[in-house]
Structures are given as C-alpha cells and as structure tokens.
Amino acid sequence: MGFFGQFRFSNGAWCSGSKEEPYLLIDVHDSDLASIEYAPVAGGASGRCFLGFEPRHYFDDPEANDPINPALEAQALADWARAATGAVVDTNRLQTLLADPDGEHPAEPFVEETVVRLLAALELPIPAELQAASAQQVLPTGAPRGGDAARQALHDLGATEVTPQTLGDFMGAVKKHLD
C-alpha cells in the first residue's frame, strides 16, 4: 500500500481546515497521483492540476477529471506562488513536474518525490510527514522502510518541517541512521 495524505498551505503555513485564499491543497493518493488545488486562480486556468497521473488515466475513467492544460496550469501556479509568497518560479520547471496529459508514466516512481520537488520549486516548506514519506521511498534496497530512520533524522535536526534549504542536512541525517 502506498502513501495517502492531505496537506493544506494557507496564511504562510501548513495548516488544517482553512481554505482562506491564497491556499494550496495537496492530496496524495496511494503514492501514484497527487491532486493540487490552488486559489486564487488567474489567466483562465482551472486551479487544479495533477502530479504522477491524472485521475482519468489512473482510474481508466475519462470522466474522472477534465483534461488539464499543463502550460496554462504551470503559469497559473507560478502566478499563485508570486501572489502567495513572493516566489518567482520557473514555469517550465513546474510544467515538467505535472502529470502528462496523455497518461505517460511519470519520471518519479513515487508521487511523494514529485510533490517534494514541486514544493521546492514553489519555495514552500515541506511538511515533515511528506518529507518522511518521500525519504522512505529513496532509501536503498534492504534499508528499513517504516520511516524510522527518517523520523529519527527529523528528531536529531529538531525539525517539525524540512525546508528546501535543510533538505541536504535531512538526507545526511537519514543516511547516518542507515549506516
């Protein structure tokens, strides 16, 4: 079974319940797809995009979602980041992270890794639960998979969230616990 989780960013922090604009909502489904909802939305975009797979391809159901225009959503998401946090984001980088509109398999085997890359591109902190789930997926074969090394590394760093700036420290601490 893969990872399931929902993360909401509003008022400059990860929180629960609030959809006060600007907000970003990430819903990870079974490590295979993540839906991204954001508001406010500009430029005719839908305010929704996907990482990994679009639901219509994942569930083999053309009605599961309307087709997404990756270029339009990447631009709108970059505009969202600028309005929400002041971050200037490369729309081409964002577009490469979005689910392929034709249903091609994503480059990353676990969508949590793509979510972490998206948050880094948006210059947002990475929730500890998501960082730990992503770290579990990149551990070497035969390494503990329960997240113990990742949780211990977070504890050692005194972190409840891992930001893109501390990602190297975090991965180094995970490696220390694996050795």
NUPA-61422 format. One record per atom (N, C-alpha, C): x, y, z. Coordinates in steps of 0.2 Angstrom, whole numbers, padded with zeros to 4 digits, always signed. Atoms other than C-alpha are relative to their C-alpha. Layout:
REM residues N
XYZ
...
This chain:
REM residues 179
+0004-0006+0000
+0000+0000+0000
+0004+0006+0000
-0004-0006+0000
+0006+0017-0004
-0002+0005+0005
+0001-0006-0005
+0006+0034+0005
-0006+0004-0002
+0006-0005+0001
-0010+0044+0007
+0001+0006+0005
-0001-0005-0004
-0010+0061+0014
-0003+0007-0003
+0003-0006+0002
-0018+0078+0013
+0004+0006+0003
-0004-0006-0002
-0008+0095+0015
-0003+0006-0002
+0003-0006+0001
-0015+0112+0016
+0004+0006+0002
-0004-0006-0001
-0005+0128+0014
-0004+0006+0000
+0003-0006+0000
-0013+0144+0019
+0002+0005+0005
-0003-0005-0005
-0008+0161+0028
+0007-0002+0001
-0007+0001+0000
+0010+0156+0025
+0002-0006+0004
-0002+0006-0004
+0010+0140+0034
-0004-0006-0001
+0004+0006+0001
+0004+0122+0033
-0005-0001+0006
+0005+0000-0005
-0012+0120+0042
-0006-0005-0001
+0006+0005+0002
-0029+0110+0043
-0006+0005+0000
+0007-0003+0001
-0046+0116+0038
-0001+0006-0004
+0001-0006+0003
-0043+0133+0031
+0001+0000-0007
-0001-0001+0007
-0046+0137+0013
+0000+0008-0001
+0000-0008+0001
-0043+0156+0016
+0005+0001-0006
-0005-0001+0006
-0035+0162+0000
+0005+0005+0002
-0002+0005+0004
-0022+0161-0005
+0001-0006+0003
-0001+0007-0003
-0021+0142-0002
+0002-0004-0005
-0003+0005+0004
-0013+0127-0009
-0002-0007+0003
+0002+0006-0003
-0021+0110-0006
+0003-0006-0004
-0003+0005+0003
-0011+0094-0010
-0003-0007+0003
+0003+0006-0002
-0020+0077-0009
+0004-0006-0004
-0004+0005+0003
-0008+0062-0012
-0005-0007+0001
+0004+0007+0000
-0017+0045-0017
+0004-0006-0002
-0003+0006+0001
-0008+0029-0015
+0007+0000-0003
-0007-0001+0003
+0009+0036-0020
+0000+0000-0007
+0001+0000+0007
+0003+0036-0038
-0002+0007-0003
+0003-0007+0002
-0006+0053-0040
-0001+0005+0006
+0001-0005-0005
-0007+0069-0031
-0004+0006-0004
+0004-0005+0003
-0021+0082-0035
+0003+0007+0004
-0003-0006-0003
-0015+0100-0032
-0006+0005-0002
+0005-0005+0000
-0029+0113-0029
+0003+0007+0002
-0002-0007-0002
-0025+0132-0028
-0004+0005-0001
+0004-0006+0001
-0033+0149-0026
+0003+0005+0003
+0004-0002+0006
-0034+0162-0032
+0003-0003-0006
-0002+0002+0007
-0033+0157-0050
+0000+0006-0005
+0000-0005+0005
-0028+0168-0064
+0001-0003-0007
-0001+0001+0007
-0027+0168-0083
-0004-0006-0003
+0004+0005+0003
-0041+0156-0086
+0001-0007+0001
-0002+0007-0002
-0033+0141-0078
-0006-0003+0005
+0005+0004-0004
-0044+0128-0068
+0001+0001+0008
-0001+0000-0007
-0035+0130-0051
+0001-0007+0002
-0001+0007-0002
-0032+0111-0051
+0005-0003-0006
-0004+0004+0004
-0018+0100-0058
+0002-0006+0003
-0002+0007-0003
-0010+0083-0055
+0007-0001-0001
-0006+0003+0001
+0006+0075-0052
+0000-0007+0000
+0000+0008+0001
+0010+0057-0056
-0004-0001-0006
+0005+0002+0005
-0006+0053-0066
-0006+0005+0001
+0007-0003+0000
-0022+0062-0070
-0004-0006+0002
+0004+0005-0002
-0036+0053-0062
-0003-0004-0006
+0003+0003+0006
-0044+0049-0079
+0004-0005-0003
-0005+0005+0003
-0028+0039-0084
+0001-0005+0006
-0001+0005-0005
-0025+0031-0067
-0006-0004+0001
+0006+0004-0001
-0043+0025-0065
-0003-0003-0006
+0002+0002+0006
-0045+0022-0083
-0008+0002-0001
+0007-0003+0000
-0061+0033-0082
+0001+0007-0003
+0000-0007+0003
-0062+0048-0095
-0004+0005+0004
+0004-0005-0004
-0075+0056-0083
+0003+0002+0006
-0002-0001-0007
-0064+0056-0068
+0003+0007+0001
-0002-0007-0001
-0057+0074-0072
+0000+0002-0007
-0001-0003+0006
-0057+0086-0086
+0007+0000-0002
-0007+0000+0002
-0041+0086-0097
+0003+0007+0003
-0004-0006-0003
-0028+0098-0089
+0005+0003-0006
-0005-0004+0004
-0018+0111-0099
+0006+0001+0004
-0005-0001-0005
-0001+0109-0091
+0004+0007-0001
-0003-0006+0000
+0006+0125-0098
-0004+0006+0003
+0005-0005-0003
-0009+0135-0093
+0001+0000+0008
+0000+0001-0008
-0009+0127-0075
+0007+0002+0003
-0007-0002-0003
+0010+0129-0073
+0001+0008+0001
-0001-0008+0000
+0009+0148-0077
-0005+0002+0006
+0004-0002-0006
-0006+0150-0065
+0003-0002+0007
-0003+0002-0007
+0003+0140-0051
+0006+0005+0001
-0005-0004-0001
+0018+0151-0054
-0002+0007+0003
+0003-0007-0002
+0007+0167-0053
-0003-0001+0008
+0002+0001-0007
-0001+0159-0037
+0006+0001+0005
-0005+0000-0004
+0016+0157-0029
+0003+0007+0001
-0002-0007+0000
+0021+0175-0033
-0005+0004+0004
+0005-0004-0004
+0005+0182-0025
+0000-0003+0007
+0001+0003-0007
+0005+0170-0010
+0007+0001+0004
-0007+0000-0004
+0024+0170-0005
+0005+0005-0003
-0005-0004+0003
+0033+0182-0017
+0005-0004-0004
-0005+0005+0004
+0042+0167-0025
+0000+0002-0008
+0000+0000+0007
+0047+0169-0043
+0002-0007-0003
+0000+0007+0002
+0045+0152-0051
+0001-0001-0007
-0001+0001+0007
+0051+0145-0067
-0006-0005-0002
+0006+0004+0002
+0035+0139-0076
+0002-0006-0004
-0002+0006+0003
+0045+0127-0087
+0001-0006+0005
-0001+0005-0005
+0051+0118-0072
-0006-0003+0003
+0007+0003-0002
+0033+0117-0065
-0003-0004-0005
+0003+0004+0005
+0027+0110-0081
+0003-0007-0001
-0003+0007+0000
+0039+0096-0081
-0002-0004+0006
+0002+0004-0006
+0033+0091-0064
-0008-0003-0001
+0007+0002+0000
+0014+0090-0069
-0001-0007-0004
+0002+0006+0003
+0006+0074-0074
-0001+0001-0008
+0000+0000+0007
+0007+0070-0093
-0007+0000-0002
+0007+0000+0002
-0009+0074-0101
-0002-0006-0005
+0002+0006+0004
-0008+0059-0112
+0001-0007+0004
+0000+0006-0005
-0006+0047-0097
+0007-0004+0000
-0007+0003+0000
+0013+0043-0100
+0002-0001+0008
-0002+0001-0007
+0021+0036-0084
+0005+0005+0002
-0004-0005-0003
+0029+0049-0073
+0008-0002+0001
-0007+0002-0001
+0048+0050-0071
+0002-0003+0007
-0001+0002-0007
+0047+0048-0052
-0005-0006+0001
+0004+0005-0002
+0041+0031-0046
-0005+0001+0005
+0004-0001-0005
+0033+0038-0031
-0002+0008+0000
+0002-0007+0001
+0022+0054-0032
+0003+0005+0006
-0002-0004-0005
+0028+0060-0015
+0007+0004-0002
-0006-0003+0002
+0045+0063-0023
-0001+0006-0004
+0002-0005+0004
+0037+0074-0036
-0003+0006+0004
+0003-0005-0004
+0027+0083-0023
+0005+0004+0004
-0006-0003-0004
+0043+0087-0013
+0004+0005-0005
-0003-0004+0005
+0051+0094-0030
-0005+0006-0001
+0005-0006+0001
+0035+0105-0033
+0001+0005+0006
-0001-0005-0005
+0036+0112-0016
+0006+0004+0000
-0006-0003+0001
+0054+0116-0018
+0000+0005-0005
+0000-0005+0005
+0051+0124-0034
-0004+0006+0002
+0004-0006-0002
+0037+0135-0026
+0003+0003+0006
-0003-0003-0006
+0049+0139-0012
-0004+0000+0006
+0004+0001-0006
+0037+0132+0001
+0004-0005+0005
-0002+0005-0005
+0042+0122+0017
-0003-0007-0002
+0002+0007+0001
+0040+0103+0016
-0003-0002+0006
+0003+0003-0006
+0028+0096+0029
+0004-0006+0002
-0004+0006-0003
+0038+0083+0040
-0003-0006-0002
+0003+0007+0002
+0026+0069+0036
+0001-0002-0007
-0002+0001+0008
+0028+0071+0017
+0007-0001-0001
-0008+0001+0001
+0047+0073+0019
+0002-0007+0002
-0001+0007-0002
+0047+0057+0029
-0002-0005-0005
+0003+0005+0005
+0036+0048+0016
+0005+0000-0006
-0004-0001+0006
+0047+0054+0002
+0007-0004+0002
-0006+0003-0001
+0063+0048+0011
-0001-0007+0001
+0001+0007+0000
+0056+0031+0014
+0000-0003-0007
+0000+0003+0007
+0054+0029-0005
+0007+0000-0003
-0007-0001+0003
+0073+0034-0008
+0005-0004+0003
-0005+0003-0004
+0081+0023+0005
+0002-0006-0005
-0002+0006+0004
+0092+0009-0003
-0003-0006+0002
+0003+0006+0000
+0086-0008-0006
+0003-0004+0007
-0002+0003-0006
+0086-0018+0011
+0000+0005+0006
+0000-0005-0005
+0085-0002+0021
-0007+0000+0004
+0007+0000-0003
+0071+0000+0034
-0005+0004-0003
+0005-0003+0004
+0055+0005+0026
-0005+0004+0005
+0005-0002-0004
+0045+0010+0041
+0000+0008+0002
-0001-0007-0001
+0051+0028+0041
+0004+0001+0007
-0003-0001-0006
+0061+0025+0057
+0006+0005-0001
-0006-0004+0001
+0077+0032+0050
-0002+0008-0001
+0002-0006+0002
+0068+0047+0043
-0003+0004+0006
+0002-0003-0006
+0059+0051+0059
+0005+0001+0005
-0006-0001-0004
+0075+0049+0069
+0004+0006-0002
-0004-0006+0003
+0084+0061+0057
-0004+0007+0002
+0004-0006-0001
+0070+0074+0059
+0001+0002+0008
-0001-0001-0007
+0071+0072+0078
+0007+0003+0002
-0007-0002-0001
+0090+0074+0078
+0001+0007-0003
+0000-0007+0003
+0088+0090+0067
-0004+0005+0004
+0004-0004-0004
+0075+0096+0080
-0005+0004-0005
+0004-0003+0006
+0064+0099+0064
-0007-0003+0001
+0007+0002+0001
+0045+0098+0063
-0002+0000-0008
+0001-0001+0007
+0046+0104+0045
+0007+0000-0003
-0006-0001+0004
+0060+0102+0032
-0001+0004-0006
+0000-0004+0005
+0063+0116+0021
+0005-0002-0006
-0005+0002+0005
+0072+0115+0004
+0007+0002+0002
-0007-0001-0002
+0087+0123+0012
+0003-0005+0005
-0002+0005-0004
+0088+0110+0025
+0000-0008-0002
+0001+0007+0003
+0085+0095+0013
+0006-0004+0001
-0006+0003+0000
+0103+0091+0012
+0002-0003+0007
-0001+0002-0007
+0105+0091+0031
-0004-0006+0002
+0005+0005-0001
+0090+0080+0032
+0002-0007-0003
-0002+0006+0003
+0096+0067+0020
+0006-0003+0003
-0006+0003-0004
+0113+0066+0028
-0001-0003+0006
+0002+0003-0007
+0105+0063+0045
-0003-0007-0001
+0003+0006+0001
+0094+0049+0037
+0006-0005-0002
-0005+0005+0002
+0110+0041+0029
+0004-0002+0007
-0003+0001-0006
+0118+0042+0046
-0003-0006+0004
+0004+0005-0004
+0104+0031+0054
+0000-0006-0004
+0000+0006+0004
+0105+0019+0040
+0007-0004+0000
-0007+0003-0001
+0124+0016+0042
+0001-0004+0006
